[in-house]
Amino acid sequence: MAAFMQKREKLAISGFLRKIDQEEPESIQRQRYQFKEFIKVLNNVGYFKGTKQGTEAYRKKLEGARSTFNQKFPDQQVESVDILKVGYGSNKGISSSKDTAMWNSLINEVYAILATFVIADRFDKFYSNIALKTDGKTLQRTTKESNWYTGFGTEYVQKGETRSWKVKLITAESAAFFKGYIGICDVSKCDPKMEGPVSDTKNEQYAMHMYNGHKCHQSRDGKPYAAKVTRGKVVEMVLSLKVPKGNKGKNRVGTLKYIVDGKDCGVAFDDVDVNKCYKLAISIQNRETYSLV
């Protein structure tokens, strides 16, 4: 009975948040998302160290972050740190402190309940290239151009964490083989306008090339690692940013490995910087479709 009530409560809250999303302009949703991602990066490098959420000192730090964000992203000007509150775009008419307090209290309760549920990663419609179509679960190349376009996940992984993704190769036009790259990307470099594969010399990230199974870092060609991956196969990617006990040196590194249809291919990279945050990244050149499973 308790499980049933929890599920019903989750569905009710999800519906409530969807209603808020529908009322808010997409521009506000995009600004909130980008500002939140920016704050995550600042938090990871210790910008908010020594301050507690909800305090005046923390808000001053947020204001500083907002100013820096506006300078870095002039096309996404955040007019207030209150944009972090869900419903900001559809509730600018709230004026009295009493109404505002009631609204914030409700949102805090929503967040507290949602925090008890495990939320799976999804493809990000805001950060993925406009030529890629996504419903969150699938990522599809819809144009015929030969340029490389990259789609990103919404979840980021930071030091001390381990994360795995399972991606199924659905379609590749009329061919049985795929040409895409599945890998990870430093969140500071995630950009819908990223050019070239995520692992090439310009983007400098980590990936496995589906066409030949090569592991690639600062390269398109890479080095032999696994067999080519064909339609219907499931590629699991495991990123570990945990630092072994006793390792107190500056060169603390994480690992990235792949498991193809249940076969562990071993560690592909053992030099992943644990002091950075990463997201799932898939670079696509042809009309291919990938799905999270």
Backbone hydrogen bonds, N-H to C=O, Kabsch-Sander energy under -0.5 kcal/mol:
donor,donor_aa,acceptor,acceptor_aa,energy
5,M,1,M,-2.4
6,Q,2,A,-2.3
7,K,3,A,-2.3
8,R,4,F,-2.5
9,E,5,M,-2.5
10,K,6,Q,-2.3
11,L,7,K,-2.4
12,A,8,R,-2.3
13,I,9,E,-2.2
14,S,10,K,-2.7
15,G,11,L,-2.3
16,F,12,A,-1.9
17,L,13,I,-2.7
18,R,14,S,-2.3
19,K,15,G,-2.1
20,I,16,F,-1.8
21,D,17,L,-2.7
22,Q,18,R,-2.3
23,E,19,K,-1.5
24,E,20,I,-1.5
28,I,25,P,-0.6
29,Q,25,P,-1.7
30,R,26,E,-2.8
31,Q,27,S,-2.3
32,R,28,I,-2.6
33,Y,29,Q,-2.3
34,Q,30,R,-2.7
35,F,31,Q,-2.6
36,K,32,R,-2.6
37,E,33,Y,-2.3
38,F,34,Q,-2.1
39,I,35,F,-2.2
40,K,36,K,-2.2
41,V,37,E,-1.7
42,L,38,F,-2.1
43,N,39,I,-2.8
44,N,40,K,-2.0
45,V,41,V,-1.3
46,G,43,N,-1.2
47,Y,42,L,-2.6
49,K,46,G,-1.3
51,T,48,F,-2.0
55,T,52,K,-2.0
59,R,55,T,-2.0
60,K,56,E,-2.2
61,K,57,A,-1.7
62,L,58,Y,-2.3
63,E,59,R,-2.4
64,G,60,K,-1.9
65,A,61,K,-2.3
66,R,62,L,-2.7
67,S,63,E,-2.1
68,T,64,G,-2.1
69,F,65,A,-2.7
70,N,66,R,-2.5
71,Q,67,S,-1.5
72,K,68,T,-2.2
73,F,69,F,-3.0
76,Q,73,F,-2.1
79,E,77,Q,-0.7
83,I,80,S,-1.6
84,L,81,V,-1.7
85,K,82,D,-1.9
88,Y,85,K,-1.8
90,S,87,G,-0.8
91,N,87,G,-0.7
91,N,88,Y,-0.8
94,I,91,N,-1.6
100,T,96,S,-2.2
101,A,97,S,-2.4
102,M,98,K,-2.1
103,W,99,D,-2.4
104,N,100,T,-2.7
105,S,101,A,-2.2
106,L,102,M,-1.9
107,I,103,W,-2.2
108,N,104,N,-2.4
109,E,105,S,-1.8
110,V,106,L,-2.1
111,Y,107,I,-2.6
112,A,108,N,-2.2
113,I,109,E,-1.9
114,L,110,V,-2.5
115,A,111,Y,-2.0
116,T,113,I,-1.4
117,F,114,L,-1.8
119,I,117,F,-0.6
120,A,118,V,-0.6
123,F,136,G,-3.0
124,D,152,F,-3.5
125,K,123,F,-0.6
128,S,124,D,-1.6
129,N,150,T,-1.8
132,L,129,N,-2.2
133,K,140,Q,-3.2
135,D,138,T,-0.9
136,G,138,T,-0.6
139,L,290,Y,-2.9
140,Q,133,K,-2.6
141,R,288,E,-2.3
142,T,131,A,-1.8
142,T,140,Q,-0.6
143,T,131,A,-0.5
149,Y,284,I,-2.6
151,G,282,I,-2.6
153,G,280,L,-2.1
154,T,122,R,-1.6
157,V,278,Y,-2.5
160,G,241,L,-2.9
161,E,158,Q,-1.9
163,R,239,L,-2.7
165,W,237,M,-2.3
167,V,165,W,-0.5
167,V,235,V,-2.8
168,K,291,S,-3.4
169,L,233,K,-2.4
170,I,168,K,-0.8
170,I,289,T,-2.2
171,T,289,T,-0.9
172,A,173,E,-0.6
173,E,287,R,-1.0
175,A,172,A,-2.1
178,F,229,V,-1.1
181,Y,283,S,-2.1
182,I,208,M,-2.1
183,G,181,Y,-0.5
183,G,281,A,-3.1
184,I,206,Y,-2.1
185,C,279,K,-2.2
187,V,277,C,-2.3
189,K,186,D,-2.5
190,C,186,D,-0.6
190,C,187,V,-0.8
194,M,191,D,-2.2
196,G,148,W,-0.6
200,D,197,P,-1.6
204,E,200,D,-3.0
205,Q,198,V,-1.6
206,Y,184,I,-1.1
207,A,216,C,-2.0
208,M,182,I,-2.1
209,H,214,H,-2.8
210,M,180,G,-2.9
210,M,208,M,-0.6
212,N,209,H,-0.5
213,G,209,H,-2.4
215,K,223,K,-2.5
216,C,207,A,-3.4
218,Q,199,S,-0.6
218,Q,205,Q,-0.9
219,S,199,S,-2.7
223,K,215,K,-2.3
225,Y,226,A,-0.6
226,A,213,G,-2.1
229,V,210,M,-2.7
231,R,176,A,-2.6
232,G,169,L,-3.3
233,K,230,T,-1.9
235,V,167,V,-3.3
235,V,233,K,-0.5
236,E,234,V,-0.6
236,E,259,I,-3.2
237,M,165,W,-2.8
237,M,235,V,-0.5
238,V,257,K,-2.8
239,L,163,R,-3.2
239,L,237,M,-0.5
240,S,238,V,-0.5
240,S,255,T,-2.6
241,L,161,E,-3.1
247,N,244,P,-1.9
248,K,246,G,-1.2
252,R,250,K,-1.7
253,V,251,N,-0.5
254,G,272,V,-3.5
255,T,240,S,-2.0
256,L,269,F,-2.2
257,K,238,V,-2.0
258,Y,266,G,-0.9
259,I,236,E,-2.8
260,V,263,K,-2.2
261,D,234,V,-3.0
261,D,259,I,-0.6
263,K,260,V,-2.0
264,D,262,G,-0.7
265,C,258,Y,-2.4
265,C,263,K,-0.5
268,A,256,L,-2.2
269,F,256,L,-2.1
272,V,254,G,-1.8
274,V,252,R,-1.2
276,K,273,D,-1.2
278,Y,157,V,-2.1
279,K,185,C,-2.0
281,A,183,G,-2.7
282,I,151,G,-2.5
283,S,181,Y,-2.1
284,I,149,Y,-3.5
288,E,286,N,-1.9
289,T,171,T,-2.4
290,Y,139,L,-2.8
291,S,168,K,-2.1
292,L,137,K,-2.7
293,V,166,K,-2.4
